[in-house]
Amino acid sequence: MLTPLLALSLLAAPGAKPAPATNAKCPVLGGKVSEKSKTVVVRGQEYHICCGGCDTTMLKNPDKYLEKDGTPKNAKK
């Protein structure tokens, strides 16, 4: 049985290309983002963020900002 940490490391294997970002709002602060916005990779998925502080915040507690399937919690339903 794989430990959760090992399982996560296999999902985000070095050299694996992350899925491209498609979000229109920053998952952390909700600000408008574009294709040119800074990105952060969480669980093998890229997300556009509105500012440099949001990457650290999101990486510290991704479950606060992302649904189980990786959709930002502030995305339109």
N, C-alpha and C positions, 0 to 999 in steps of 0.2 A: 504494500500500500504506500502510495506517495504521500509525503508530508505536504501540507498546504503551501509551504514556502518553495519546495521543490517543484510542485505543480505550477506555481506562478512563474518560476524561472524558466520552465519549459515553454510556457505560453509566450513569454517575451524573450525568446532566444536571441542572443547577440547576432546581428546581421540580418535578422528578420525585418522586412519592411513593414512599418505600421500601416494600418488602414488610413486613408486620407481623411482629413477633417471635413465635416459637412455642416457643423453647427453655425448658426447665424447670431447667437448671443453667447457671451462668455458664461460658462457654467458656474463660475464663482460669483461675479458681481453683476452679471446680467447685461453688461454693456454690449453695444453693437460691435460685431467683429466682421472682418472681410478676409478674402483670400490672402491678403498681404499681412494680416495680423500674426503676431507671434504664436507659436504652437507649443503644446506640451503633449508628450506621449504617456498615456496611462493604459495599462493592460493591453498593449498592442494596438491601441487606437489613438490617432492624433486628434487633438481638440484645439480650436482657435481660442485664444484668451485675449483679454483687453489690455493687460499690462503685465509687467515683469513680476509683480508680487503674486499674481494669481497662479503661476505655475507651482511655486512652492506650497501655497495653500492647498491646491488641488492634489498634489502628490502626497501631502501629509494625511489627508482624509478623503480619498476619492468616493467613498460610500456616501458621504454627505452631499455630494454634488452630482453623482451618477446613479441611474437606476441599475438594477442587476444586469440588464442587457447592454449597458454602456450608453444609453440615451441620457443626455443631460436632464436633470430633474426640472430645470426651468424651460425646457423645450415645449412648444405648443403641443397639446395632446390631440 
